[in-house]
C-alpha cells in the first residue's frame, strides 16, 4: 500500500521502528528489548532488500552484541536498575 505515489507504508513503519529502537539504544533505556527489536528489523531488511546488505548486517550485529553485553555504566538502565558486575574467581 502506498500513499499518493510515495514510499510504501510498511517501509515507513519499519524505518520508524528502527529509529525508535536506535534512540532507545543510544539513551541506554530498555537495552535488551531495543537491541532485539533493532536486530529483528535489520534481519528483515537483509531478507527483503538485497541492494546493500552489508550495512544491515553490521547494524544487526552491533545490536545483537549490545543485547549480549547489556547497558553501559552511564546508561539509563544502569541508573534505574543498578550496574551488574560479574566477579570471576
Buried (B, 14 or more C-beta within 10 A) or exposed (E): EEEEEEEEEEBEEBEEBBEBBBEBBEBBBBBEEBBBBBBBBBBBBBEEEEEEBEEBBEBBEBBBEBBEEBBEEEBBBBEEEEEEEEEEE
